[in-house]
Amino acid sequence: MVLPFDNQSGDASLDWVGSAEPSIVVAQLTGLARVLPLRLPTTGDAYASHATVFVHGTFTAHEGALEFVIPIEDVVTHKMVRVIHVAGTPLDCAARIAKALDSAARPFTTENAQAVSDWGHGNYEAAVALDPLFGQAWLAWADSLAASRDGARAEDVARQALSHPIRTGIESGQLSLLVATLRNDPALRRETLKQLTKLMPADPRILKLGAESEMLARDFPSAANLYRTLLRIDPDPGTLNGLGYAEAAAGNVDAAKSALEQYGREPGQQANSLDSLGEAYFMNGKFADAEKYFLEAHERDSKLLGGGDLLKAAYARWLGGDLAGADTLDQRYLQFRAAMHDPAVVWRQATWLYSTGRTGLAIEKLKSVPIAGLAERQEAVWQAAAQQHPDVGVLKAAFDRTAPPGDGEVKTAYAAALAAAGEKDAARPLLTLWPLPQPGDSLSASTVFPQFLALRKQLDMK
């Protein structure tokens, strides 16, 4: 963890060095397999990032040269491991500090001292004018524009940068990632992250983004591999949850169970892990196990989803072949919601009836909904679902941008569009994993299971 260096020269014109020098050091260490260099502003941020050592220090100016004293502090013991003394120009000193930290440190992306000074002062346009291959300056310029919400200009700057042979693959990859993000281009984002995870194998942010990108592309084994790599570097509870869903989506229920049970041993995550276990089993059609975990999650923390685990359990019981038992569980859910003074209880009962194939009863129940206009809006959605003429291209674009496991609605609609277009072989894989029940206030959620079940029957899927 590299912290700002303190300017003790008495010359305020050198303040930029205190911020820029650590950034130069970090850039030279980025991508090394054994090192995760981070540049953060405070020790509090450093502790939160699970750093193992602090790199901090001071510098003075003497006879035109800068002199740095850089202590390396062990985070756990708070003892100085060693102290680095270097003198020279900012670029020379940064290179020597980086090499002292790791002999594999790479050269900085420019040797132009004035370009470095412009970059350090935030004059990015001047910096790249002096050195068009200065990747860090291009990246800082594009990032600053994106942060100020000038996405069009940020993309233009990044594209300008990429028109030059940027000196390192890491900077060009980061610029490509920014372009992909600004364009909302999942394919380009995935391809870029594939390269960056190879170039930055110790960076948890890149690994996490890579895993999420593979999930979005439905390459679940690749996502699981990245989550496992991430766990070895940064054992964050959320990564265990992500690994559990990746394994479940890949059909590896036992591996999902192992990850999610480990997740459940983290403080405060017991109920959430049980809910996740229920979803892992549900999406794989193991409804009895899913029901068990949903009910355990509700017992552990009934407020987690506002009683939603009872509704999920009802869906699991119904799809397991017991509609009467499912109705009993749904009644428990409705009673729970009524105790919360939910004004939409009658509407929820109607949507349950519709979702489980009892359309006439559902429409009749809508007549008793006390919320003005809700019954009319819901019935209009049901009528549209029965009469829809889906556009395959539009739905594919929506599907490509919707991450699992919360993609049940768009995935089912996309499969229906493919089937209607005669592309049954393309539709079938979309119906392998079951959509997850979505407790909440969506008017279209109740249309998913009738359509999904009809499609499976139409395509001869058991």
N, C-alpha and C positions, 0 to 999 in steps of 0.2 A: 504494500500500500504506500504510494508516494504522495506525500503531503506537500503543500506549498513551502517554498524555501523563503526564509525571512531575510529581507534586505537590511543589512546592518552597515551599509556603506555610507549612509547619510545623504546619498544622492537619489532623490525621488524619481529622477528620470530612468533609473534602473529597476523600478518597481515591477515592470513587465517581466523581468527575468525571473522573479520569484514564482510567477505563475507559469511562464513558458518553459522554464528549465525542467520541472517535473514532467510536463507533457512530452517534451522531447525524449526524456528517459523512458517513459512509458511506451512511446511509439517504437523505440528501438528494442524493447523487450516483448512487445505484443506478438503473439504467434508462437512463442517458444513452448514446447510441450511440457516443460517442468515448471513454468512460471505463469501466473495470472497477474499481470501488473494492473493496478487500478490507480487512477488519479482522482482523489476525492479532496474536498476542501477542508474537512475537519476530522479530528480524531474520533468524534462521535460517529460520523459516517463510516469511518474505517472499522470501528468495532462492530457496527451493524453488518458489515460486509464479510465478517469472519476472516479478516486478514490475519496472517501469521507473523508478519514483520511490518514495522513502520519504517519508512525511509523519509527522514525529514532533515532539517538543517538550516544553515545560515550561509550568507555570502557577504564578502566585503570587496572593495575595489582598491587595488594598490598598483601604482605606476602603470595604469592602463589595462591591467589584467584583473580578472575576477578571481577571487579565492573562495572556494567552497569548503565547508566543514559539514560532512553528511554522516550523522550517526545512524546506525542500523539497530533498531530496537526490537527485541523479542516481545510479542504482544502478551504472551502468557506470563513471563517472568518479569517483564518491564526492565530487563537488563540490556545494556548495550552489547550487541554481538561484536561490533567493530565500528570504526570510524573511518570514513573515506575523506582524504584530503586531496583536492585537485586545484589547479590554477590554470587560467588561460581564457580563451573566448567562450561564450556560452555553448557553442557547438562542440568545441573540443572537450570542455568539461563534462557536458552531458554524455558524450561518447565514452569518456573514461569512467564516469559513474556507472553507466549501463554495463560496460564490460566488467567492472568490479562486482556488480551484482550477478551477472551471468556472462561467461566468456563467449556464449553463442549470440550475444546481442548483435542485431543487424545495424547497418548504417542508417542514419536519419534520411528522410526523403529529399533533402536539399542540402547543398553545401554553400548556398548563397547567404551570407551573413545578413545582408540588408533585407532579403526576403523573409528571413527568420524574424528580424526585428519588426517588419511590417505585420507579419502573422501574429507575433506576440502582442502587438498593439491593437489587433483587431482590424487592421487594414488589409483584408484578405484579397481584394481586387488588385491592390498594388503588389502584393506578394506573388500572386500567380502571373502578373504581368512580367515580373522580374524572372520568374522561373515557372514556366507553364507545366512542368512535370512535378510540381510541389504538391503531392497528393494530400498531405495534412491540411494545407491552406485551402485547397478546393473543398475538402470535406468540411472544414470549419465554416467556410462561407455558405455552402449549401445547407448545413445543419442550422446555422443561425437564421437563414431565411425560412426554413421549415418551422423553426420554433416561433418565428414571428407570424406564422400562418400565411406566409406568401408562398404557397405550394407551387404555383406555376413558375415563379422565378427560381425557386429552389431546384425544381426539376431541370429548368433550362441551364442553370449553373452546373449541376451534376452531369448533364449531357455534354456540356462544353468540356468539362474535365475529362470525361471518358473518350473524347475525340483525340486526346493526347495519350501517348504511351506512358501512363503513370508508372512510377518506378517500382512500386510493389503491388503484388496481387491483393494484399490486405486492404490497402486504401481504395483500389479500383473496385474490389468486391463490396466494400462499405458504400461506395458511391452508387454502385448498381443496386444494392439493397434499398438505398434511399429512393432511387428512381422507381423501383418495383412497388415500394410502399406507397409513394405518392400517386402512382398510376392505379393502385389497387389491382395489380397484375399477379395473381397467385402463381402462375407458371414461371414467370421470371423470378419472382421472390424465392420459389423453391429451388430453382437452378442455382441462383446466387448463394443461397444458404448452404447448399450442398458443397460448394467450393469453400465457403468461409468456415464451415465446420472442420474442413481438412486443414485450412491455413491457420485456424485459431482453436486448436483442439482442447485448450484449457479454459476457454471463455464460457462461463455458464450462460451468459445472456445469449450468445450465438447458438449454443447447443439447445437452449430452450426454444428459441425461435425456430431452429431447424426441426425440432421434434413437433412443434405445432404445425409447421408447414407440411411435414410428412403426414400428420393426421388429416389436414385439410385435403391432401392429395389421395387420401385413403390408402396409403402405403403403411399399414399399421405395424408390420414387423420392423420397418426402418424407424418408425417413430419410437417403438419400444426400445430399440438398440440405442437411440440417442438419449432417451430418458435414463437408461441404465448407465450410460457414460456420464451423464450429468449427475447422477446420484453419487458416483465415485468422487466427483469433484466438489459438489455442493449438496450435502444430504438434506435438502429442503423437503418438508412434509408434502408440499404441493406437487413436487416431482413424483413422489410415490403415488399420489392420486392420479397424476397424468399417466404414469406407467401402468397402473391398474386398468385404466380405460383403454389404453393402446393394446394391452394384452387381451382384454375382453373383446375389443373390436376385431382383433386378429383371430378370435375363436379359441384363445388359450385361457380357458376359464380358471384352471388351477393356478396358472402363473398370475392371473389377475387377482385371485383370492389371496395369494401370498403377499402381493404388493399392498393390497388394500387392508389386509389385516395388520401389516406392519404400520401402515398409515394410521390405523385406528389406535395404535399404541402411543401415538403422539398426544401430548396434552390437549384436551379440548376437541379432539377429532373423532371420538368414539361414534357418536351418532352419525356424523357425516360419512364416516367410512362404512357404516352399516347400510346407509342409503346407497352409497356407491356400489357396494357389493350386490345389493338388490338390483341395481341397474345393469351391472355386469352379467348377472344371471338372466335377467329379463331379456336383454338384447340378443342373447343366445338361445332364447326359447325355453329356458329352464325355469318354468313359472312357479313350481312349488318352492324351489330354493329362493327365488326372487321374493315371493310372498313372505317367507320366513324372515328374510333380512329387512324388508320394508316394515314389518310389524315390530321387529326388534328396534329399528331406528326410531319408530314412533314412541315406543315405550321408553327408550333412552332419553329422547328429547322431543316431545310432542310439538314444541313451538318451532322446530327447525324449519319446516316447510308449511307451517300453519295447518297441520293435520294432513298435508299432502301425501305423506307416506301411507296413510290409510287408503287414500284413493288409488295409489300405485298398487297396493296390495289387492285392492278390489279388481283392478285390471288383470293382475297376475292370476287371481282365482278364476275369473271369467275365462281367460284364454287357456287356462288349465282344464276347462270343461265343466265348471261348476258355477252356472249363472246365479242360482239361488243363493249360494254362499257368497258370491260376489256382491249381490244386492245387499246382503246383511252387512258386509264390510263398507259398502257405500253409504248405508244408513248411519253407520258409526261415524263416517267422515262428515256427513251432513249434520249430524248432531253436534259434532265438535265445532263445525263452522257456525252453527246456530248459537252455541255457547259463547262464541267470539262476537256475536251480534252482527254477523255477516248478512247484509241485505240481499245478497245474491243466491241464497240457499236454494230457492225454488228453481232459479235458472240453472244452477249446478246439477240439480236432480234431472232437469230436462236434458241437459247435455250428456249426462250419463246414459239416459235412456236412448238417445240418438246414437251415441258412440257404440252401444252394445246391440244395435240393430233394431230397436223398437221405435221406428220413426213416427208412427201414428200417435203412440203414447207421448212421445217427446213433444210433438206439436201441440197436443192437448194440454200438456203440462205448462207449455209456454204461456198459455192464456192466463195463468195464475201468477206470472212474474210481476212483482209490484213495482219494479224500477221502470220508469217511463221510457218508452222507446226501445228497451233492451230486447223484448220479445220480437219486435218487428225487425230489428237489425240481425238477430240470430236467425230468424226464419229466412231472411234474404240471403244470408251466407249459405244456409243449407240448400236453398233452391239453386244458387249459383254453382255449388259443388256438384249438384246433379246434372247441370246443364253445361258445364264448362267445356270449352274447346281449347285445350292447353297448347301453348307455343313451345315446342321442344327447345328451341334456341334460348328463349328467355329463361326457361326453367333450368336448363343446363348451366347457364351463367350464374343463376342464383344458387344452384347446388354446389358449383365450384367455389363459391365464396362463403358457404355455410359450414362451419366446423362441426364434426361429430363430437359427442353423441347427440347434440341437440338439433340434428338435421332431419328428424323423422318426418316432419310435415313437407318440407321441400323435396326430400328424397322420394317420398311416396308420390307426390305430384309429378315429379320428373319421370318416375317409373311409369306412371299412368300415361304420360304424354308419349313416351317411347312405345308403349304397348299399342296405343291408339294409332301410332304411325307405322305399325307393323314390325317394329324393332324389338321383338320379344326376347331375343337372346341378350340384347343389351339391357333390357329391363330386369331380367331375373336376378342378376347379382345385387341389384339395389334392394331386393326384397329378402335377402338372406338374413341380415340382422333386423330384429324387430324394432320398430320405433318406440321410443320411451314415452310413457304417459307424461303429460305436461299439466300438472295442477296450476291453476292460475285463472286469468280472466280473458284468455284468447277466445274470440268467437269462432275461429276456424279449427281449434284443436280437436273438437269432437268429430270432425270429418275424416280424421286420419285413419282410424282403425277400420271403419266401414270400407274405405277405399283400398286400404292395404290388404284386408282379407279378401275382398272381391278380386283384386289383382292376383293374389296367390292362387285363388281358385281358377281364375281364367288361364293362368300360365301353368296349371297342373303342378303346383308346388305344395307339398304336404307340410 
